[in-house]
Amino acid sequence: MDSPSFSSQLEIKEFLRPILFGLAEEDLDTLAEAAVVCTFPAGAVICREGEVGEEIYFVVDGHVEIVKQMDEDTEHYLHRAGPGEYFGEIAILQEGPRVATVRAAGPVTLLEIGQEPFLAVLGRSPALGIRILVRMTGRLRDSDQQAIEELRRANIELIRALRQLEQLDQTKTDFIRVSAHELRTPVAALLGYAQMMHDNALIQENAELRTLVGGVRAGAERLHRLFNSILDLSRLMTDGVTVRRSPVSLPVVFQGVESDFEQALKERNLRLEVKGLKKLPFYAGDPDMLFKVMYHLVNNAIKYTPNGGRITVTGRMAEVPEMGQCIEVAVEDTGIGIAPGDIALIFEKFYRTGEVALHSSGTTIFKGGGPGLGLAIAKGIVEAHGGRIWAESPGYDEEACPGSRFVVQLPLEAQVESAIQPKV
Ligand code: ADP
């Protein structure tokens, strides 16, 4: 590139004249006198977004690129300015930091004028002020349109990616469902044989064999439970469920849950308190499904509460906006709690917090493993009954154990009039 081609102030004045047309002679003189010619090599940063800048620049030769930093790695290209164009005026007018970064697109020669003479001239020439304003608004409009176009394109990309993810998720769910379905039958047979072996007198007499068969039975039970949970969930998610409603006594349903966990509660030295359930009216719902909701909530409370803790199940009637009269059951524990960032996600299928490797294999031992399906199943069932479920916790802390509270609300209004015969 040729070096700056100004040999006198007069030439600078003549360069500025068409750009700032309409300026009085003495104002052009003031600017030409204050102007400094400077050159930058390709790639040099002339102004940096966020930094204070008190100069306006006029491009004499070469080009600059004006960009906005979106994040550490991404830039948003705004404009390319060539000979006769100027930049840097916004920071001067706003008396604020630079709103964009300007970089030399190649070797570039600029005229640099300080804010003081520039503002002095601007103060005397309202026409120049208006022209700058019009130019700024034009640029803003262009960049708005560009941004809208980019957003539109990004949106289309996102929707496409979402569709693909949904498709993949569906394929995965189908695969898991088919596998669970296929495997459940042989596992049920295995479980039956393991049970028969376990009950066999010869095996009962032999401590070593008893332990071995006990292990096979426990493993088969676990697999059976897992496949059943997967099938429950896939039915809830894909096939939709028919809620076979009949009047249900929640205390009776809960007794079943309590007896399933009696042994575990004893072993883990956990106290289970039940309050207010008996005062609840019969609820027209699906007893098997409601059993599963309670089962998973209590199972989790056991799993995530250290030995010696307390689990409280409270039933009450609640008047809820948009749902009316509801039966509310809350399961509260004195366990490790849930981090705020996880609280909404734990109801997603297969979502488990913490290191997967740390999930051990027991279903009721402290922080024992689980496939991450219990809450998704509970949510599906509650919603199929027209209700809602959510979790509350001050946070996750294995030392302080702030506890968690899971609340289920089931609206009475969704009940079926024809359900008459009480059934457990
Ligand atoms: P999982 O089989 O892993 O227990 P769930 O769907 O039942 O699957 O629960 C999902 C996750 O929610 C769990 O992995 C656990 O991190 C968290 N969670 C559920 N219940 C509790 C609870 N009572 N206290 C603390 N964390 C809980």
Residues whose N, C-alpha, C, O or C-beta is under 5 A from the ligand:
A	BS01	ADP	N300 A301 Y304 G335 G337 I338 I346 Y351 R352 T353 G369 G370 P371 G372 L373 G374 L375 A376 S404
